[in-house]
């Protein structure tokens, strides 16, 4: 049969009033047992017990007593009483445990029972501490120290009790338990749980779940903590943990064509995370078009699921803009149409026979031909051509007149002839002008023969000769350039019955159409009413290139 011995050390500490004392004991405790395979026996030796006092006086006192609690013929409990103790009083006991039997035994556990932890601090040190897992062969020893220290604030002249228990088991009957676990639990699983014969190596295995990596074991007695499959020395009950960490994967990003944009979101990411990638253009001529690689489509920003190493490419495309070309005169322009942004396009103006290129307008200027234009938006250019022939000047007299100073009067050929020279024949206003101010109902209208519709480089000057009578206060010409009106005031007035000649440059007339649609009104008024005007030469001189 086997016997299990309990060595219990029980100390009763009595803490008294301030003083100095010294105590020392030496005692041998023999623990014996029997088994079918030999004798189970042990001895407890108190080597020395001292307190913190130095006599005289000797106020505090330490007393101890060995007790056999279960009647198995060896004393398994030690009671120690410390009396008349005080704050900072301390008692220290050094002891030895020796295997005095014929078979090994296992010191399984050491327990300290301190009923007053707020007033007394009791500690165990040396070879025997807590769950010591110590095996003593016959004749082998272990040592230890029990220390009791009274804390600040404890009452004087008080008594405190504590116990220490040592659990002994025959070595070949001890089967310690192994518990395994995974951290985090989602990272994987473990095997190896169970009871094992003392001193054997228990196999343990860690298996990872998808997306996790094994990082190592933690716990005591592990043969190779970094190996997923290893062993544990079972010399006591143990708990070991397999540690896992999430796998990280790389998201590689790129841009096509290079240098025109960026992609955010690349780098290392944990398994099963959703990563947002965003494409940004850094070139004003490019815009994001679509994704390729482990993403597709044109959604931006976009989300990618990291369940492995991934790569994505952001593709950018150039904006396209329209270059519109026009011409004035006879000729053509090449280079117009749709072009990629940030390209330089050559426009070339080609004149028709008998014509020559003059200048650009719109989004180009100057007279360089061919010319280059940078396309960073929709553009418009016009090539102006002029006739290669020499300029022509013609002087035109009115071929139509209309006088409203007395109802409605169309000038006759005889009247128009008077306006064609400065021979003093003069056309007299049909009736008197109104008084005090101009009236839109009273005017003399002049119109002129046309020039060739294809004429270019057009300029015009008007010569207007007239006389006033005594009460005429002012005169003016109103010129219509198509639907736009221009007013010229004819001041200061000359003396009565004296010719006034006005030479007016019509700088706003520069096309044949404007000459051919030209209409001029003459208007006047007098303060008293009843006066008229006389008109001699009215002449429009036009210079143009045929």
KEMIZA-559976 format. One record per residue (C-alpha): residue in three letters; x, y, z. Coordinates in steps of 0.05 Angstrom, whole numbers, padded with zeros to 5 digits, always signed. Layout:
<atoms>
ALAXYZ
...
</atoms>
This chain:
<atoms>
UNK+00000+00000+00000
UNK+00020+00073-00006
UNK+00018+00128+00043
UNK+00012+00203+00031
UNK+00042+00248+00084
UNK+00021+00318+00098
UNK+00074+00363+00128
UNK+00039+00422+00157
UNK+00075+00480+00186
UNK+00030+00522+00230
UNK+00056+00585+00261
UNK+00019+00628+00310
UNK+00051+00697+00313
UNK+00038+00739+00374
UNK+00061+00811+00366
UNK+00071+00850+00431
UNK+00095+00917+00456
UNK+00160+00949+00433
UNK+00223+00915+00458
UNK+00282+00872+00437
UNK+00283+00795+00440
UNK+00323+00738+00409
UNK+00299+00666+00402
UNK+00332+00605+00371
UNK+00309+00533+00364
UNK+00335+00469+00334
UNK+00288+00408+00328
UNK+00282+00346+00285
UNK+00214+00322+00258
UNK+00212+00252+00228
UNK+00156+00234+00179
UNK+00147+00160+00163
UNK+00102+00119+00120
UNK+00100+00050+00087
UNK+00085+00026+00017
UNK+00088-00039-00020
UNK+00152-00018-00054
UNK+00190+00011+00006
UNK+00188+00058+00064
UNK+00160+00130+00055
UNK+00193+00173+00109
UNK+00216+00244+00117
UNK+00245+00292+00167
UNK+00232+00365+00182
UNK+00290+00401+00215
UNK+00282+00472+00243
UNK+00352+00499+00235
UNK+00341+00566+00267
UNK+00284+00613+00288
UNK+00303+00685+00305
UNK+00265+00749+00318
UNK+00284+00821+00306
UNK+00297+00839+00379
UNK+00364+00845+00413
UNK+00358+00838+00489
UNK+00351+00869+00536
UNK+00293+00881+00538
UNK+00262+00819+00507
UNK+00189+00840+00496
UNK+00166+00798+00436
UNK+00166+00723+00440
UNK+00163+00667+00388
UNK+00138+00596+00409
UNK+00126+00536+00364
UNK+00096+00467+00371
UNK+00097+00404+00325
UNK+00031+00367+00318
UNK+00012+00300+00287
UNK-00058+00317+00260
UNK-00076+00250+00228
UNK-00045+00199+00274
UNK+00004+00170+00223
UNK+00063+00172+00271
UNK+00096+00236+00245
UNK+00086+00307+00265
UNK+00054+00342+00205
UNK+00037+00411+00235
UNK+00080+00464+00266
UNK+00046+00518+00308
UNK+00086+00581+00322
UNK+00061+00634+00370
UNK+00090+00705+00371
UNK+00066+00745+00430
UNK+00074+00817+00453
UNK+00091+00837+00382
UNK+00089+00908+00354
UNK+00094+00942+00285
UNK+00158+00922+00248
UNK+00170+00861+00293
UNK+00196+00802+00251
UNK+00206+00728+00261
UNK+00248+00684+00213
UNK+00251+00608+00213
UNK+00301+00568+00170
UNK+00285+00494+00159
UNK+00306+00432+00120
UNK+00264+00375+00091
UNK+00302+00309+00083
UNK+00279+00243+00051
UNK+00297+00192+00105
UNK+00258+00135+00073
UNK+00276+00083+00019
UNK+00234+00109-00039
UNK+00229+00178-00073
UNK+00171+00223-00059
UNK+00142+00286-00091
UNK+00132+00351-00052
UNK+00070+00372-00089
UNK+00047+00437-00056
UNK+00064+00487-00002
UNK+00007+00529+00027
UNK+00012+00588+00073
UNK-00050+00608+00112
UNK-00047+00679+00138
UNK-00113+00700+00171
UNK-00090+00772+00181
UNK-00059+00795+00115
UNK-00073+00868+00131
UNK-00029+00866+00193
UNK+00022+00811+00182
UNK+00060+00794+00119
UNK+00081+00719+00116
UNK+00126+00694+00060
UNK+00160+00629+00040
UNK+00227+00629+00004
UNK+00283+00581-00014
UNK+00276+00513-00049
UNK+00204+00503-00026
UNK+00158+00559-00052
UNK+00085+00548-00071
UNK+00075+00493-00124
UNK+00146+00469-00118
UNK+00143+00404-00160
UNK+00204+00377-00121
UNK+00222+00303-00121
UNK+00267+00280-00064
UNK+00306+00216-00072
UNK+00328+00179-00008
UNK+00379+00221+00029
UNK+00364+00286-00011
UNK+00345+00351+00023
UNK+00312+00418+00007
UNK+00315+00482+00048
UNK+00267+00539+00060
UNK+00254+00600+00101
UNK+00188+00626+00131
UNK+00187+00700+00149
UNK+00132+00736+00187
UNK+00134+00813+00188
UNK+00086+00858+00227
UNK+00063+00915+00184
UNK+00058+00989+00201
UNK-00008+01004+00235
UNK-00016+00937+00270
UNK-00038+00940+00343
UNK+00013+00929+00398
UNK+00007+00871+00447
UNK-00032+00830+00396
UNK-00031+00757+00375
UNK-00035+00732+00302
UNK-00036+00661+00274
UNK-00014+00632+00207
UNK-00001+00561+00181
UNK+00042+00530+00126
UNK+00024+00462+00095
UNK+00068+00417+00053
UNK+00034+00363+00011
UNK+00077+00300-00002
UNK+00059+00244-00053
UNK+00095+00179-00069
UNK+00130+00194-00135
UNK+00102+00136-00177
UNK+00030+00151-00161
UNK+00029+00225-00185
UNK-00004+00239-00252
UNK-00003+00315-00265
UNK-00054+00347-00311
UNK-00038+00387-00374
UNK-00086+00440-00401
UNK-00075+00474-00468
UNK-00109+00535-00498
UNK-00106+00582-00558
UNK-00098+00658-00555
UNK-00137+00688-00588
UNK-00187+00631-00593
UNK-00203+00651-00665
UNK-00130+00641-00684
UNK-00129+00565-00681
UNK-00136+00502-00639
UNK-00092+00459-00594
UNK-00084+00386-00574
UNK-00049+00353-00514
UNK-00098+00362-00456
UNK-00100+00305-00405
UNK-00064+00270-00346
UNK+00007+00244-00355
UNK+00055+00201-00315
UNK+00101+00243-00273
UNK+00166+00260-00309
UNK+00143+00242-00379
UNK+00141+00287-00440
UNK+00070+00304-00463
UNK+00061+00319-00538
UNK+00025+00385-00555
UNK+00004+00412-00623
UNK-00020+00480-00647
UNK-00062+00485-00711
UNK-00074+00553-00744
UNK-00140+00577-00772
UNK-00140+00612-00841
UNK-00111+00682-00837
UNK-00071+00669-00774
UNK+00001+00650-00759
UNK+00029+00612-00700
UNK+00077+00655-00659
UNK+00098+00608-00602
UNK+00079+00573-00538
UNK+00079+00604-00468
UNK+00083+00563-00404
UNK+00133+00523-00363
UNK+00173+00462-00386
UNK+00161+00469-00461
UNK+00216+00435-00502
UNK+00213+00482-00563
UNK+00166+00541-00552
UNK+00172+00564-00625
UNK+00151+00497-00655
UNK+00077+00484-00667
UNK+00089+00410-00649
UNK+00131+00400-00587
UNK+00130+00368-00517
UNK+00120+00390-00445
UNK+00157+00360-00384
UNK+00102+00336-00337
UNK+00132+00344-00268
UNK+00070+00382-00242
UNK+00002+00405-00264
UNK+00012+00454-00321
UNK-00023+00502-00368
UNK+00008+00521-00435
UNK-00019+00570-00487
UNK-00010+00571-00562
UNK-00006+00643-00587
UNK-00030+00665-00655
UNK-00028+00731-00694
UNK-00067+00753-00754
UNK-00031+00744-00820
UNK-00014+00809-00857
UNK-00018+00815-00932
UNK+00009+00867-00979
UNK-00033+00911-01024
UNK+00011+00936-01081
UNK-00014+00997-01120
UNK+00009+01027-01186
UNK-00012+01081-01236
UNK-00017+01078-01312
UNK+00012+01117-01345
UNK+00065+01131-01291
UNK+00070+01200-01261
UNK-00001+01225-01274
UNK-00035+01205-01209
UNK-00030+01170-01142
UNK-00067+01113-01106
UNK-00078+01113-01030
UNK-00091+01051-00989
UNK-00031+01008-01007
UNK+00015+00974-00957
UNK+00008+00919-00905
UNK-00061+00900-00878
UNK-00088+00847-00831
UNK-00124+00786-00858
UNK-00198+00796-00875
UNK-00196+00873-00870
UNK-00232+00916-00921
UNK-00185+00969-00949
UNK-00208+01032-00986
UNK-00166+01051-01046
UNK-00172+01120-01078
UNK-00143+01143-01144
UNK-00124+01217-01150
UNK-00101+01252-01213
UNK-00040+01297-01205
UNK-00041+01321-01277
UNK-00096+01369-01299
UNK-00100+01335-01367
UNK-00115+01266-01338
UNK-00175+01236-01304
UNK-00186+01168-01270
UNK-00214+01117-01319
UNK-00215+01047-01290
UNK-00183+00994-01244
UNK-00145+00931-01264
UNK-00111+00875-01225
UNK-00151+00851-01165
UNK-00203+00906-01177
UNK-00244+00924-01238
UNK-00294+00977-01258
UNK-00291+01052-01251
UNK-00318+01063-01180
UNK-00272+01110-01142
UNK-00259+01105-01083
UNK-00266+01028-01082
UNK-00261+00974-01028
UNK-00217+00912-01033
UNK-00221+00852-00986
UNK-00152+00829-00960
UNK-00153+00754-00958
UNK-00085+00748-00992
UNK-00032+00791-01025
UNK-00066+00837-01075
UNK-00046+00887-01129
UNK-00087+00941-01164
UNK-00071+00990-01219
UNK-00107+01056-01229
UNK-00112+01074-01303
UNK-00118+01147-01323
UNK-00140+01175-01390
UNK-00128+01242-01423
UNK-00184+01292-01430
UNK-00200+01310-01503
UNK-00218+01379-01528
UNK-00242+01410-01593
UNK-00201+01459-01635
UNK-00249+01498-01680
UNK-00219+01534-01740
UNK-00250+01589-01781
UNK-00228+01634-01838
UNK-00243+01705-01861
UNK-00229+01718-01934
UNK-00211+01663-01984
UNK-00169+01608-01955
UNK-00171+01545-01911
UNK-00143+01525-01843
UNK-00117+01455-01823
UNK-00108+01427-01753
UNK-00178+01432-01726
UNK-00216+01374-01694
UNK-00211+01333-01629
UNK-00144+01329-01594
UNK-00116+01301-01529
UNK-00106+01350-01473
UNK-00036+01377-01464
UNK-00017+01365-01537
UNK+00011+01419-01582
UNK-00027+01424-01648
UNK-00001+01458-01711
UNK-00051+01500-01749
UNK-00035+01521-01819
UNK-00071+01575-01859
UNK-00071+01563-01935
UNK-00095+01623-01977
UNK-00134+01614-02041
UNK-00103+01637-02107
UNK-00098+01713-02108
UNK-00102+01716-02032
UNK-00051+01717-01976
UNK-00053+01702-01901
UNK-00056+01764-01858
UNK-00064+01746-01783
UNK-00095+01701-01730
UNK-00151+01717-01681
UNK-00187+01680-01625
UNK-00140+01636-01583
UNK-00082+01655-01628
UNK-00053+01722-01647
UNK+00001+01748-01691
UNK+00018+01730-01763
UNK+00063+01669-01756
UNK+00041+01613-01803
UNK+00041+01555-01789
UNK+00030+01565-01715
UNK+00027+01519-01654
UNK-00029+01521-01603
UNK-00029+01484-01535
UNK-00093+01445-01523
UNK-00114+01450-01449
UNK-00187+01464-01464
UNK-00234+01476-01522
UNK-00201+01527-01568
UNK-00223+01571-01627
UNK-00177+01604-01679
UNK-00193+01645-01741
UNK-00146+01655-01800
UNK-00154+01723-01834
UNK-00137+01726-01909
UNK-00130+01787-01952
UNK-00129+01795-02026
UNK-00061+01796-02057
UNK-00085+01852-02103
UNK-00069+01925-02089
UNK-00119+01963-02046
UNK-00174+02001-02082
UNK-00207+02066-02059
UNK-00275+02087-02085
UNK-00314+02149-02066
UNK-00390+02139-02065
UNK-00445+02191-02066
UNK-00516+02176-02041
UNK-00559+02137-02090
UNK-00619+02142-02044
UNK-00647+02197-02000
UNK-00708+02207-01957
UNK-00730+02272-01924
UNK-00782+02273-01868
UNK-00781+02347-01849
UNK-00848+02354-01883
UNK-00882+02287-01883
UNK-00845+02239-01929
UNK-00803+02261-01988
UNK-00759+02217-02031
UNK-00700+02255-02060
UNK-00701+02257-02136
UNK-00643+02245-02182
UNK-00636+02320-02188
UNK-00632+02325-02112
UNK-00581+02269-02108
UNK-00539+02302-02162
UNK-00533+02364-02119
UNK-00501+02320-02065
UNK-00449+02293-02112
UNK-00406+02355-02117
UNK-00385+02419-02083
UNK-00413+02465-02136
UNK-00458+02505-02088
UNK-00521+02477-02121
UNK-00541+02450-02053
UNK-00602+02410-02032
UNK-00648+02449-01984
UNK-00683+02411-01928
UNK-00754+02400-01953
UNK-00783+02439-01895
UNK-00763+02475-01832
UNK-00733+02437-01773
UNK-00771+02431-01708
UNK-00756+02478-01650
UNK-00719+02468-01585
UNK-00694+02395-01593
UNK-00683+02337-01641
UNK-00742+02296-01662
UNK-00738+02224-01687
UNK-00793+02242-01736
UNK-00750+02293-01772
UNK-00687+02271-01810
UNK-00655+02266-01878
UNK-00632+02196-01894
UNK-00574+02179-01941
UNK-00555+02110-01969
UNK-00496+02092-02015
UNK-00480+02043-02071
UNK-00446+01978-02048
UNK-00377+01950-02058
UNK-00359+01877-02077
UNK-00383+01830-02023
UNK-00316+01794-02022
UNK-00276+01857-02007
UNK-00230+01854-01948
UNK-00188+01903-01908
UNK-00245+01952-01911
UNK-00241+02023-01883
UNK-00287+02083-01893
UNK-00287+02159-01886
UNK-00347+02205-01893
UNK-00343+02277-01921
UNK-00405+02318-01903
UNK-00414+02391-01927
UNK-00473+02435-01905
UNK-00498+02505-01884
UNK-00545+02530-01831
UNK-00593+02589-01830
UNK-00598+02638-01773
UNK-00635+02602-01718
UNK-00606+02532-01728
UNK-00573+02512-01662
UNK-00541+02444-01674
UNK-00532+02388-01724
UNK-00514+02315-01718
UNK-00504+02252-01759
UNK-00531+02184-01736
UNK-00495+02126-01770
UNK-00523+02054-01769
UNK-00471+01999-01774
UNK-00521+01943-01787
UNK-00563+01949-01723
UNK-00512+01988-01682
UNK-00520+02064-01679
UNK-00462+02114-01675
UNK-00475+02189-01665
UNK-00429+02246-01688
UNK-00446+02317-01666
UNK-00427+02372-01717
UNK-00402+02428-01672
UNK-00384+02483-01666
UNK-00432+02513-01716
UNK-00404+02559-01770
UNK-00432+02628-01782
UNK-00499+02632-01818
UNK-00498+02613-01892
UNK-00426+02589-01886
UNK-00404+02521-01910
UNK-00384+02471-01855
UNK-00344+02410-01879
UNK-00337+02350-01833
UNK-00289+02293-01849
UNK-00307+02234-01804
UNK-00268+02169-01802
UNK-00317+02112-01791
UNK-00268+02066-01755
UNK-00323+02016-01738
UNK-00335+02001-01812
UNK-00288+01943-01833
UNK-00329+01896-01876
UNK-00363+01899-01944
UNK-00429+01881-01912
UNK-00426+01940-01864
UNK-00413+01987-01923
UNK-00469+01957-01965
UNK-00519+01964-01907
UNK-00496+02033-01884
UNK-00551+02084-01869
UNK-00539+02156-01846
UNK-00588+02207-01817
UNK-00577+02281-01813
UNK-00617+02318-01758
UNK-00622+02390-01734
UNK-00666+02437-01694
UNK-00673+02512-01679
UNK-00698+02549-01618
UNK-00751+02590-01652
UNK-00770+02542-01708
UNK-00780+02556-01782
UNK-00707+02551-01805
UNK-00676+02501-01852
UNK-00608+02473-01874
UNK-00573+02468-01942
UNK-00531+02407-01962
UNK-00476+02403-02014
UNK-00426+02346-02020
UNK-00441+02281-01984
UNK-00386+02230-02000
UNK-00366+02162-01971
UNK-00295+02141-01991
UNK-00282+02067-01981
UNK-00214+02032-01985
UNK-00212+01957-01993
UNK-00175+01899-02023
UNK-00214+01866-02080
</atoms>
